[in-house]
Amino acid sequence: MTTVPSMVSQQLGLLSSGADPADVRTGQSFIKPGTLAIQSGTMTDNGDLGTIVPKATDVPIPEGYTTGGVVQGDADLVPSNIKAGTDIFGVTGTAVLASGNAVNANVLAGVTYSSSSGFGTGTMPNNGSLGIIIPDTTTKTIPAGYTTGGSVAGSINLIPSNIRSGTSIYGVTGSVIQASGSATADKLLLGETASTAAGTITGTMPNNGSLGTITPGATNKPIPAGYTTGGSVAGSGNLQAGNIRLGVNIFGVTGALDPGTQTGGTANPEDVLAGETFTNDSGVQTGIMVNNGAVNLTPSNTSQPIPQGYHNGGGQVNPVTFDTTKVLAGTTIAGTAGTMPNNGDLGTITPGIDTQAIPSGYTSGGTVAGDIDLVPENIKNGVNIFGVTGTLENMTINGQTELNIVYGENISAYDPVRLSLGVVTGNQPTNLPAGAGNGIAFSADGTYFAVVSSGTPYVIIYKLTGGNYSKISDPASLPSSSGRGVTWSSDGVYLAVSLISAPYVAIYKRSGDVFTKLSDPDVLPTGNGNGIAFSPDGLHLAIAHSSSPFLSIYKRTGDVFNKLANPATTPANQGNGVSYSSDGVHLAVANSSSPEITIYKRSGDTYTKLSNPSMLPTGTGQAVAFSPDGQQLAISHISSPFMTVYSRNGDVFTKIPNPQILPPGTGAYGISYNATSEYIFVGTNATSFLALYRRNGESLTKMNDPDVIPTGRGTGTSFSPNNVDLAISYNTAPYITLYKMSQQAYKSNGNMSDIEGAIGAGYALESGSTNETKKIALIWRDTP
């Protein structure tokens, strides 16, 4: 930096040599030599000059006093930064610069370049895309610098008809006249719209249209508020003083008519009430019209004349009241319709055991049937039927037994009957499952039954109390997904459920009515759990599932379930159902494809696959069940005959003949035996959705369907150990149905084939209707 010399020494020099005021700082006093006068300096005080930046032209330093300042230096003022041959403040440049007139501001920021002025780095901002600029009321600055482009938005609405008249927006002059005025809705015709300074309004002023002609009267006639197209107030040429009673003013006209001097009129005596006088064109007259006062009439079945004359209005037509039930429906009396039913012809009524009601109301007739056999010799001795006392003595067949039995149909006394076991609907529990029923099982003592479902809580447990099953509280820890199969241990302490997703099984321990979930087994099944079964001793639990090895067997030690080693030969494909024989020696698995059934023999904890039966099931195996007597093995499957039953001889399983009537539909699912091995219960996918078979050796006879059938595919079946209750789960609401086995009597046609499969035969001792309990004589029976 170069220091500007202080002016102080110069000032002192001036003082000694005879200074003038211009040589002394403003505000300073001095005495000029040779005089005694004190003078004041006029030299400008410039203070600190600050930093003076050199430029291409001289920078003037102001005349006057300064406290100092600096002339700025620049480290870049070296030859290599100056054009060759150019001298800047005594520094001669050596740099050879490129040509061109670009400057930093004209080059994109960060980009280096050379021009006639030398090297440079661009400072032009890179603004990228400007996007779409939306014009508004303020000017929007487009930033200086580089841009990849953009656009200023246009608007199809920028037209004169959208802009206020006299206003120009972007060169478009508006033509819209701004609304003004103070009109309100009540000043604008109803339904019309208008704009005011306050906004758009919709008129509420009534449009009264034409008022027509208003005829003045004795009272004011209001003219309605609102708009009118006009009208008139009627005038009358008779509104003259001579037509108005003397002294009376009507609409400003004062009358001059003296009543005592006027006569006239067209009334006759019969038009005026008797005893009243009046004047007509003939003079003063006396009325003769009869005064009937109040006239009251009561309607009847004939016309009643109304007396001629005056009625005072106090009379009335008395109401007609009657019992509508005594008048035929469709008939109206004095506006009131009858309600007596029209029963028409009653036809022929055949007497029976029960009193038959004849409906109340109208009938065109009918008959009560007679019977030529209603004679004493056809009626049991001492029995009175419709006043006829019987004389027929009972005939007793040696060996017959009389018993009360439920009639399965209408039966008359002495009809031949056959006795069959039937299935009837039992008492249904409340609190039904919330989703499709997938499996069902009674506990070994019949106290409980459990249902697995696709709807939460996934397992529902019912308890038998007082002859009915009621839902008990859910376990505190519920299964994690839909249940597919369910099984009880033989002592009723453990309940196991197979699941469609991990952990694929849930095991509970029962204490009273409380079910507590146990820890999962050490090794879980490898796929969706399907069939599940406890061994009769309760020590093994088998689960059929969807992934290899398709069968997992667990051994219980206390409350812990540990997986056993897989059998040497595992099922060939997906396991769908599983069952133990009653002695626990055999285990059968229903498979989804050939061989459709896999049978193992158990020795301790080892399971050895037996040879396949010589005749295999014909379709996908669904469920499998051993008979409790261990003599049979039944499997349900998809293809006809839908159920395959094997007899067991040691370790050999041989198919027995199909029943004459196959399960209905196109596939069977759930399957089970009752405790005595006499009955097989099958769930199917169509028609009645179930089939019940009675077993007699190797013969299976289909029984009649129950009175109420399931509403969907029968997925699981189970018998209670009491051999009376049985249940089915299915895939549509209400998802489960309970049934009871019951002996029932049916009429026999007298043919031997008709009693095939019956458990007894005889004849009816009493007439009765369906579901009534009546007495029969049983002569033949299938057991001693």
C-alpha positions in Angstrom: 0.0 0.0 0.0 1.2 3.6 -0.7 0.7 6.0 2.2 -0.6 9.5 1.5 1.8 12.0 3.3 0.4 13.8 6.2 -0.4 17.4 5.7 0.7 18.4 9.2 4.3 19.1 8.4 3.2 21.2 5.5 0.8 23.2 7.7 3.6 23.9 10.1 5.7 25.1 7.3 3.0 27.4 6.1 2.7 28.8 9.6 6.3 29.7 9.7 6.4 31.1 6.3 3.2 33.0 6.4 0.2 30.9 5.5 -3.0 31.9 3.9 -6.4 30.6 5.2 -6.5 28.2 2.3 -3.4 26.6 3.6 -4.9 25.9 7.0 -7.6 23.2 7.9 -11.1 24.3 8.2 -11.8 25.0 11.9 -8.2 25.7 12.8 -7.1 29.3 13.8 -3.7 30.8 13.1 -1.8 34.2 13.2 -0.2 35.2 10.0 3.3 36.6 10.6 3.4 40.4 10.3 -0.1 40.8 11.6 -1.8 40.3 14.9 -5.1 39.2 13.4 -6.3 35.7 14.2 -7.5 33.9 11.0 -9.4 30.7 10.4 -8.3 28.0 7.9 -10.4 27.2 4.9 -8.6 24.0 3.7 -11.1 21.2 3.1 -10.9 18.4 5.7 -11.3 15.2 3.6 -10.7 12.9 6.6 -9.6 9.3 5.8 -9.5 8.6 2.0 -10.1 4.9 2.7 -9.0 2.4 0.0 -8.6 3.7 -3.5 -9.0 1.0 -6.1 -6.9 1.7 -9.3 -8.9 1.8 -12.5 -8.4 2.2 -16.2 -8.7 5.9 -15.7 -7.1 8.2 -13.1 -8.9 8.3 -9.8 -8.8 11.9 -8.5 -7.6 12.5 -4.9 -9.6 15.4 -3.5 -7.8 18.6 -2.7 -7.5 19.4 1.0 -6.5 17.8 4.2 -6.7 14.0 4.7 -5.8 11.7 7.6 -4.5 9.2 5.1 -5.7 6.3 3.1 -4.4 3.4 0.9 -4.2 2.7 -2.8 -5.2 -1.0 -3.1 -2.7 -3.5 -4.5 -3.5 -6.8 -6.3 -1.5 -9.9 -6.0 -2.6 -10.9 -9.5 -0.9 -7.8 -11.0 1.9 -9.9 -12.4 3.2 -10.2 -16.0 1.7 -13.7 -16.6 -1.8 -12.2 -15.9 -1.4 -9.3 -18.3 -1.6 -9.4 -22.1 1.8 -9.5 -23.7 3.1 -6.0 -24.4 0.6 -4.3 -22.2 1.8 -2.2 -19.3 -0.4 -1.9 -16.2 1.0 0.3 -13.5 4.6 -0.4 -14.7 4.0 -4.2 -15.0 4.4 -5.4 -18.6 2.3 -8.4 -19.5 3.7 -11.6 -20.9 0.4 -13.5 -21.4 -0.7 -14.4 -24.8 -4.5 -14.4 -24.6 -7.0 -16.1 -26.9 -9.2 -14.0 -29.1 -12.9 -13.5 -28.5 -14.9 -11.1 -26.5 -16.5 -13.5 -23.9 -16.5 -12.4 -20.4 -17.2 -14.5 -17.2 -20.8 -13.4 -17.0 -21.4 -14.7 -20.5 -20.0 -18.2 -19.8 -21.8 -21.0 -17.8 -20.7 -21.1 -14.2 -17.9 -23.5 -13.6 -16.9 -23.6 -17.2 -13.4 -22.2 -18.0 -12.6 -20.4 -21.3 -10.1 -18.0 -22.9 -10.9 -14.9 -24.9 -9.1 -11.9 -26.1 -9.2 -10.8 -22.5 -7.5 -13.9 -21.2 -8.5 -17.0 -19.3 -11.7 -17.0 -17.3 -14.2 -19.1 -15.4 -17.8 -18.6 -16.3 -20.1 -17.1 -13.7 -23.4 -17.3 -15.7 -25.9 -19.1 -13.4 -27.3 -22.4 -14.6 -31.0 -22.1 -13.9 -32.0 -25.4 -15.5 -35.6 -25.6 -16.6 -37.8 -22.7 -15.8 -40.8 -25.0 -15.8 -44.2 -23.3 -16.4 -44.5 -19.7 -15.2 -48.0 -18.9 -14.1 -48.7 -15.1 -14.7 -50.4 -13.3 -11.8 -50.8 -9.7 -10.5 -47.1 -9.2 -9.9 -44.2 -9.2 -12.3 -42.3 -12.5 -12.1 -38.6 -12.1 -12.7 -36.9 -14.6 -15.0 -33.5 -15.1 -13.4 -30.4 -14.0 -15.4 -28.3 -16.8 -16.7 -28.6 -20.0 -18.6 -31.9 -22.0 -18.8 -32.8 -25.2 -20.6 -36.1 -23.6 -21.4 -39.6 -23.2 -19.9 -42.9 -21.7 -20.7 -45.2 -19.0 -19.7 -48.6 -20.5 -19.1 -51.5 -19.5 -21.3 -55.1 -19.7 -20.4 -58.1 -20.4 -22.7 -60.1 -18.2 -20.4 -58.0 -15.1 -21.2 -60.7 -13.7 -23.5 -62.7 -10.4 -23.3 -65.9 -12.1 -22.1 -64.0 -13.2 -18.9 -62.5 -9.7 -18.1 -64.1 -6.7 -16.6 -65.0 -4.0 -19.2 -62.3 -1.4 -19.5 -59.6 -3.6 -18.0 -56.7 -5.0 -20.0 -54.9 -8.1 -19.0 -51.9 -9.0 -21.1 -53.3 -6.9 -23.9 -56.8 -8.4 -23.8 -59.4 -5.8 -23.1 -62.4 -7.0 -21.1 -66.0 -6.7 -22.1 -67.7 -8.0 -19.0 -69.8 -5.3 -17.3 -69.3 -5.5 -13.6 -72.4 -6.1 -11.6 -73.6 -3.2 -9.4 -76.8 -2.1 -7.8 -78.4 -2.8 -4.4 -81.3 -5.1 -5.5 -82.2 -7.9 -3.0 -83.8 -11.3 -3.7 -87.3 -10.1 -2.7 -87.1 -7.3 -5.3 -86.3 -9.8 -8.1 -88.9 -12.1 -9.7 -89.0 -15.6 -8.4 -86.5 -17.9 -10.1 -84.7 -15.1 -12.0 -81.1 -14.5 -11.3 -79.1 -11.2 -11.3 -75.8 -9.8 -10.2 -75.4 -6.9 -7.8 -72.6 -5.3 -6.0 -73.2 -7.9 -3.3 -73.0 -10.9 -5.7 -75.4 -13.1 -7.6 -78.9 -13.3 -6.2 -81.9 -15.5 -7.1 -85.3 -13.8 -7.0 -87.9 -14.6 -4.4 -90.5 -12.1 -5.5 -93.8 -14.0 -6.2 -95.1 -13.9 -9.7 -98.8 -13.4 -9.2 -99.5 -13.1 -12.9 -102.7 -11.3 -13.8 -104.8 -10.2 -10.9 -107.9 -10.5 -13.2 -110.8 -8.4 -12.2 -111.3 -7.7 -8.5 -114.9 -7.2 -7.6 -115.2 -4.9 -4.5 -117.2 -6.3 -1.6 -118.2 -5.6 2.0 -114.7 -6.4 3.2 -111.2 -5.4 2.0 -109.8 -7.7 -0.6 -106.0 -8.0 -0.3 -103.8 -7.6 -3.4 -100.9 -10.1 -2.9 -97.4 -8.7 -2.6 -95.2 -9.4 -5.6 -95.2 -9.0 -9.3 -98.4 -8.8 -11.3 -99.0 -8.4 -15.0 -101.9 -6.2 -14.1 -105.6 -6.5 -13.5 -108.6 -4.3 -12.8 -110.9 -3.4 -10.0 -114.4 -3.8 -11.4 -116.7 -0.9 -11.7 -120.5 -0.9 -11.7 -122.8 1.4 -13.5 -125.3 0.8 -10.7 -122.9 2.5 -8.1 -125.2 5.6 -8.0 -126.9 7.4 -5.2 -130.3 6.3 -6.4 -129.4 2.6 -5.9 -127.9 3.0 -2.5 -130.0 3.2 0.7 -130.5 6.7 2.0 -127.5 7.8 4.1 -125.3 4.9 3.3 -121.9 5.6 1.7 -120.5 3.0 -0.7 -117.1 3.8 -2.1 -117.7 7.5 -1.7 -121.2 7.5 -3.1 -123.8 8.4 -0.6 -127.2 6.7 -1.1 -130.5 8.5 -1.7 -132.8 5.5 -1.9 -135.7 5.6 0.6 -136.6 1.9 1.4 -140.1 2.9 2.2 -140.8 4.0 -1.3 -139.2 1.1 -3.2 -140.8 -2.3 -4.2 -139.8 -5.1 -6.5 -138.1 -8.5 -6.7 -138.7 -11.9 -8.2 -139.0 -14.0 -5.0 -142.2 -16.0 -4.5 -143.9 -17.0 -1.2 -142.6 -20.6 -1.6 -139.0 -19.2 -1.8 -139.3 -17.4 1.6 -139.5 -19.0 5.0 -143.1 -19.4 6.3 -144.2 -16.3 8.3 -141.6 -14.0 6.9 -142.7 -11.0 4.8 -141.0 -9.6 1.8 -141.6 -7.3 -1.2 -141.6 -8.4 -4.8 -142.9 -6.9 -8.0 -146.4 -7.7 -6.8 -146.0 -5.9 -3.5 -145.7 -7.1 0.1 -145.8 -10.9 0.4 -145.6 -13.6 3.2 -143.4 -16.7 2.8 -144.8 -20.2 2.9 -141.5 -22.3 2.8 -141.7 -25.1 5.4 -139.2 -24.8 8.2 -137.9 -28.3 8.8 -135.3 -27.3 11.3 -132.6 -30.0 11.8 -133.2 -33.0 9.5 -131.6 -36.3 10.7 -131.4 -39.4 8.5 -130.4 -43.0 9.2 -129.4 -45.0 6.1 -131.4 -48.2 5.4 -131.9 -50.7 2.6 -134.4 -48.4 0.9 -134.2 -44.8 -0.4 -135.5 -42.1 2.0 -136.9 -38.8 0.7 -135.5 -35.6 2.0 -138.4 -33.3 3.0 -138.9 -30.2 0.8 -138.3 -26.9 2.6 -135.8 -25.1 4.8 -133.1 -27.1 6.7 -131.2 -25.2 9.4 -128.0 -27.2 8.8 -128.0 -28.9 12.2 -129.2 -32.3 10.9 -127.0 -35.2 9.9 -126.9 -38.6 8.3 -126.3 -41.0 11.2 -123.3 -43.4 10.8 -123.8 -47.0 10.0 -122.0 -49.3 12.5 -121.7 -53.0 12.1 -119.4 -56.0 12.8 -117.2 -56.2 9.7 -116.6 -59.9 10.5 -120.2 -60.6 9.8 -120.1 -59.1 6.3 -118.4 -61.0 3.4 -115.0 -59.7 2.4 -115.4 -57.5 -0.7 -118.9 -56.3 0.2 -119.1 -52.6 1.2 -121.8 -51.0 3.4 -121.8 -47.3 3.8 -118.1 -47.2 2.7 -116.9 -49.9 5.1 -115.8 -53.2 3.7 -116.6 -56.6 5.3 -113.8 -58.9 6.5 -115.7 -62.2 6.7 -113.4 -64.8 4.8 -115.0 -66.4 1.7 -113.9 -70.0 2.1 -115.8 -71.2 -0.9 -116.5 -75.0 -1.0 -114.9 -76.9 1.9 -114.8 -80.0 -0.2 -114.8 -83.4 1.6 -113.4 -83.4 5.1 -112.2 -86.9 6.1 -112.3 -87.4 9.9 -109.1 -88.5 11.6 -107.5 -88.8 15.0 -107.3 -85.1 15.5 -110.1 -82.6 15.5 -110.2 -80.8 12.2 -111.2 -77.1 12.4 -113.7 -75.8 9.9 -112.5 -72.2 9.1 -114.6 -69.4 10.3 -116.3 -67.3 7.6 -118.6 -68.0 4.7 -118.6 -71.4 2.9 -120.6 -72.5 -0.1 -120.9 -75.9 1.5 -118.9 -79.2 1.8 -119.2 -82.7 3.3 -117.8 -84.7 6.1 -116.9 -88.1 4.7 -118.5 -91.2 5.9 -116.9 -94.7 6.0 -118.8 -97.9 5.6 -116.2 -99.6 7.7 -117.1 -97.5 10.7 -119.0 -100.4 12.3 -118.5 -102.1 15.7 -116.9 -105.2 14.3 -114.0 -103.1 12.8 -113.3 -101.2 16.0 -111.3 -102.6 19.0 -113.6 -103.8 21.7 -114.6 -101.0 24.1 -113.1 -98.3 21.9 -115.6 -95.6 20.8 -115.0 -93.9 17.5 -117.5 -91.2 16.6 -120.1 -92.8 18.8 -119.6 -96.3 17.5 -118.3 -98.6 20.2 -116.1 -101.4 18.9 -116.6 -105.1 19.5 -113.4 -106.4 17.8 -111.3 -108.5 20.0 -107.5 -108.2 19.7 -105.6 -111.0 18.0 -102.2 -111.7 19.5 -99.5 -113.5 17.6 -97.2 -115.6 19.7 -93.9 -113.9 20.3 -95.1 -110.4 19.4 -94.0 -107.5 21.5 -95.9 -104.3 22.0 -93.8 -101.1 22.1 -94.3 -97.4 21.6 -92.5 -96.1 18.5 -92.2 -92.8 16.5 -94.1 -93.0 13.2 -92.0 -91.9 10.3 -95.1 -91.3 8.2 -98.9 -91.4 8.5 -99.9 -95.0 9.5 -103.3 -96.5 10.1 -104.1 -99.1 12.7 -103.3 -102.6 11.5 -101.1 -101.4 8.7 -98.0 -103.7 8.3 -94.9 -101.8 9.4 -91.2 -102.1 9.2 -88.9 -100.8 12.0 -85.8 -98.8 10.9 -83.3 -96.6 12.6 -83.8 -93.1 11.4 -81.9 -89.8 11.9 -83.7 -86.8 13.1 -82.6 -83.3 13.9 -81.4 -82.8 17.4 -81.2 -79.7 19.6 -78.9 -77.2 18.0 -76.4 -75.3 20.1 -76.4 -71.5 20.3 -73.3 -69.5 19.4 -72.5 -71.2 16.1 -69.2 -71.0 14.3 -68.4 -67.8 12.5 -67.0 -69.4 9.4 -66.9 -72.6 7.4 -66.9 -75.8 9.5 -63.9 -77.9 8.5 -63.9 -80.7 11.0 -65.8 -82.0 14.1 -65.1 -84.5 16.9 -66.9 -85.7 20.1 -64.8 -86.4 23.2 -64.5 -90.1 24.2 -67.1 -89.7 27.0 -69.5 -87.5 24.9 -69.3 -84.6 27.3 -67.7 -82.3 24.7 -67.5 -81.8 21.0 -65.2 -79.5 19.1 -65.5 -77.8 15.7 -62.6 -76.3 13.7 -63.5 -73.4 11.5 -62.2 -70.9 8.9 -63.5 -68.1 11.1 -62.1 -66.9 14.3 -61.7 -68.2 17.0 -60.9 -71.2 14.7 -61.8 -73.8 17.3 -65.2 -73.8 19.1 -65.9 -76.2 22.0 -69.3 -77.2 23.2 -70.3 -79.0 26.5 -73.3 -81.3 27.1 -75.4 -79.9 29.9 -79.0 -81.1 30.6 -79.3 -82.8 27.2 -78.2 -79.7 25.3 -74.8 -78.6 24.0 -73.7 -75.1 24.9 -70.5 -73.2 23.8 -68.0 -72.8 26.6 -65.4 -70.0 26.9 -62.7 -69.8 24.2 -59.2 -70.8 25.2 -57.1 -67.8 26.3 -54.6 -68.5 23.5 -56.4 -69.2 20.2 -55.1 -71.0 17.1 -53.2 -68.7 14.8 -55.1 -69.7 11.6 -58.0 -71.7 10.2 -58.4 -75.2 11.6 -58.6 -78.2 9.3 -58.8 -81.2 11.6 -59.5 -81.9 15.3 -59.0 -84.8 17.7 -59.4 -85.7 21.4 -57.2 -88.0 23.4 -59.1 -91.0 24.7 -59.1 -89.6 28.3 -60.5 -86.3 27.1 -57.5 -84.4 28.6 -55.9 -83.3 25.4 -57.4 -81.6 22.3 -55.3 -81.1 19.1 -56.1 -79.0 16.1 -54.4 -79.0 12.7 -53.9 -75.6 11.1 -53.5 -74.2 7.5 -50.4 -72.1 8.3 -47.4 -72.2 10.7 -47.1 -73.7 13.3 -49.7 -76.0 11.6 -50.8 -77.5 14.9 -52.2 -76.3 18.2 -52.4 -78.6 21.3 -54.5 -77.8 24.4 -54.8 -79.4 27.8 -58.2 -79.5 29.5 -58.8 -78.9 33.2 -62.5 -78.8 33.9 -63.9 -76.5 31.2 -60.6 -74.6 30.8 -58.4 -75.4 27.8 -54.8 -74.2 28.0 -52.5 -74.1 25.0 -49.3 -76.1 25.4 -46.0 -75.2 23.9 -45.6 -76.2 20.2 -43.8 -79.4 19.4 -40.0 -79.3 19.0 -40.2 -79.9 15.3 -43.3 -78.6 13.4 -45.1 -80.2 10.5 -43.7 -79.0 7.1 -46.9 -77.9 5.5 -50.6 -77.2 5.9 -52.1 -79.4 8.5 -55.0 -81.6 7.4 -56.1 -84.8 9.2 -55.1 -85.3 12.8 -55.5 -88.2 15.3 -54.4 -89.3 18.8 -53.5 -93.0 19.2 -55.9 -94.8 21.6 -53.3 -94.8 24.4 -52.9 -91.0 24.0 -49.1 -91.3 23.6 -48.8 -90.6 19.9 -50.3 -87.8 17.8 -50.3 -88.1 14.0 -50.7 -85.2 11.6 -51.2 -85.5 7.8 -50.0 -82.5 5.9 -49.4 -81.0 2.5 -45.6 -81.1 2.3 -43.0 -83.9 2.4 -42.8 -86.1 4.4 -46.6 -85.7 4.4 -47.0 -87.3 7.8 -45.6 -86.2 11.2 -45.9 -88.3 14.3 -45.3 -87.0 17.8 -44.7 -88.8 21.1 -46.2 -87.3 24.3 -44.2 -87.2 27.5 -46.3 -85.5 30.1 -47.3 -82.3 28.3 -44.4 -82.3 25.9 -44.7 -83.5 22.3 -41.5 -84.5 20.5 -41.4 -85.6 16.8 -40.5 -89.2 16.1 -38.3 -90.3 13.3 -40.2 -90.5 10.0 -41.3 -94.0 8.9 -38.8 -95.6 6.6 -41.4 -95.3 3.8 -43.4 -92.1 4.0 -46.6 -91.4 2.1 -46.1 -90.8 -1.6 -48.0 -87.4 -1.6 -50.1 -85.0 0.4 -51.8 -86.4 3.4 -55.4 -85.4 3.9 -56.8 -87.7 6.6 -55.4 -89.9 9.3 -56.8 -92.6 11.7 -55.6 -95.1 14.3 -57.2 -98.5 14.8 -58.8 -99.0 18.2 -55.9 -101.1 19.4 -53.4 -98.5 18.2 -51.5 -101.1 16.1 -52.4 -99.7 12.7 -52.3 -96.1 11.3 -54.0 -95.2 8.0 -53.4 -92.1 5.9 -55.6 -90.8 3.1 -53.5 -89.4 0.2 -54.3 -86.9 -2.6 -53.1 -89.3 -5.4 -52.1 -92.9 -6.0 -52.0 -95.0 -3.9 -54.7 -92.8 -2.2 -54.2 -94.8 1.1 -51.1 -95.6 3.0 -51.3 -98.1 6.0 -48.7 -98.5 8.7 -48.2 -101.0 11.5 -46.9 -99.7 14.7 -44.5 -101.3 17.1 -43.5 -99.0 20.0 -42.4 -95.8 18.3 -41.7 -97.4 14.9 -44.1 -97.3 12.0 -43.7 -99.8 9.1 -45.6 -99.4 5.9 -47.7 -102.4 4.9 -48.4 -103.5 1.3 -51.1 -101.5 -0.5 -54.5 -103.1 -0.7 -55.0 -105.0 -4.0 -57.8 -102.6 -4.9 -57.1 -98.9 -4.3 -59.6 -96.0 -3.9 -60.5 -94.4 -7.3 -59.8 -90.8 -6.5 -58.2 -88.3 -4.1 -58.5 -89.6 -0.6 -60.1 -87.1 1.8 -60.7 -88.8 5.2 -60.1 -92.2 6.7 -61.6 -94.1 9.7 -61.1 -97.5 11.4 -64.2 -99.2 12.8 -64.0 -99.4 16.6 -64.1 -103.2 16.4 -61.0 -103.0 14.2 -62.5 -105.1 11.5 -63.0 -102.4 8.8 -61.2 -99.4 7.4 -63.2 -96.8 5.4 -61.9 -94.0 3.2 -63.8 -91.2 1.5 -62.6 -89.9 -1.8 -63.5 -87.7 -4.8 -64.3 -90.2 -7.6 -67.1 -92.8 -7.7 -67.9 -94.9 -5.7 -66.9 -92.0 -3.3 -66.4 -94.4 -0.4 -64.2 -97.5 -0.3 -64.4 -99.9 2.7 -61.9 -102.6 3.5 -62.1 -105.6 5.8 -59.0 -106.3 7.8 -57.5 -109.8 8.4 -54.3 -109.3 10.3 -52.2 -106.9 8.2 -54.2 -107.5 5.0 -56.9 -105.1 3.9 -59.4 -106.4 1.3 -62.0 -104.2 -0.4 -65.7 -105.2 0.3 -68.5 -104.7 -2.2 -69.8 -101.2 -2.7 -73.2 -100.4 -1.1 -76.1 -100.6 -3.5 -76.8 -96.9 -3.1 -73.7 -94.8 -3.3 -73.1 -91.5 -1.4 -74.8 -88.6 -3.3 -72.9 -86.0 -5.2 -69.5 -86.1 -6.9 -67.2 -86.6 -3.9 -67.2 -87.6 -0.2 -65.2 -85.9 2.5 -65.8 -86.5 6.3 -66.2 -90.2 7.4 -66.7 -91.9 10.7 -68.1 -95.0 12.5 -70.3 -95.1 15.6 -69.0 -96.7 18.8 -70.6 -100.1 18.0 -69.2 -100.2 14.5 -72.8 -100.6 13.1 -73.1 -97.3 11.2 -70.9 -95.2 8.9 -71.5 -91.5 8.6 -70.3 -89.8 5.4 -70.2 -86.1 4.4 -70.6 -85.4 0.7 -70.5 -82.4 -1.7 -74.0 -82.3 -3.2 -77.7 -83.2 -2.9 -78.3 -84.2 0.8 -74.6 -83.5 1.6 -74.5 -86.6 3.8 -75.1 -90.4 3.7 -75.7 -92.8 6.7 -75.1 -96.5 6.2 -76.0 -99.5 8.4 -73.4 -102.2 8.4 -74.4 -105.9 8.5 -71.2 -107.9 8.2 -69.7 -106.8 4.9 -73.0 -105.4 3.6 -73.8 -101.7 3.8 -77.3 -100.4 3.5 -78.1 -96.7 3.0 -80.6 -95.3 5.5 -83.1 -92.6 4.9 -81.8 -89.0 4.9 -82.7 -86.9 8.0 -85.6 -84.5 8.1 -83.3 -81.5 7.8 -80.1 -81.8 5.7 -77.0 -79.6 5.8 -76.8 -76.6 3.5 -73.3 -77.3 2.1 -70.4 -79.7 1.6 -70.0 -82.1 4.6 -66.4 -81.7 5.6 -66.4 -83.7 8.9 -68.6 -86.2 10.7 -68.6 -87.7 14.2 -70.6 -90.0 16.5 -71.0 -89.5 20.2 -70.1 -92.6 22.2 -73.7 -92.8 23.4 -74.6 -94.0 19.8 -77.5 -91.5 19.8 -75.9 -88.1 19.0 -74.0 -87.5 15.8 -72.8 -84.3 14.1 -71.6 -82.9 10.8 -69.6 -79.8 9.9 -70.0 -78.1 6.5 -68.9 -75.1 4.6 -72.0 -72.9 4.6 -74.0 -71.3 7.4 -75.0 -72.5 10.0 -71.8 -74.6 9.5 -72.8 -77.5 11.9 -75.9 -79.6 12.5 -76.5 -82.1 15.4 -78.7 -85.2 14.8 -80.1 -88.1 16.9 -80.5 -91.7 16.0 -84.0 -92.9 16.6 -86.1 -96.0 15.9 -89.0 -95.2 13.5 -91.9 -97.2 12.0 -92.8 -97.0 8.4 -95.6 -98.6 6.4 -94.5 -101.8 4.6 -95.8 -102.8 1.2 -95.8 -106.5 2.2 -92.9 -107.4 0.0 -89.8 -109.1 1.5 -87.6 -106.6 -0.3 -89.3 -103.8 1.5 -87.9 -104.9 4.9 -84.3 -105.4 3.7 -82.2 -103.4 6.1 -85.0 -103.0 8.6 -84.3 -103.9 12.2 -87.8 -105.3 12.8 -91.3 -105.8 11.4 -94.9 -106.0 12.7 -98.2 -104.1 12.5 -99.6 -100.9 13.8 -101.9 -101.1 16.8 -102.9 -97.4 16.6 -103.4 -94.9 13.8 -101.0 -91.9 13.9 -99.3 -89.2 11.9 -95.7 -88.4 11.1 -93.5 -87.9 14.3 -96.3 -89.1 16.6 -95.4 -91.8 19.1 -97.9 -94.7 18.8 -98.1 -98.4 19.7 -97.1 -101.2 17.3 -96.8 -105.0 17.6 -93.3 -106.1 16.8 -93.2 -109.7 15.4 -89.8 -109.9 13.7 -86.5 -108.4 14.8 -82.9 -108.6 13.7 -81.5 -109.3 17.2 -82.7 -111.9 19.8 
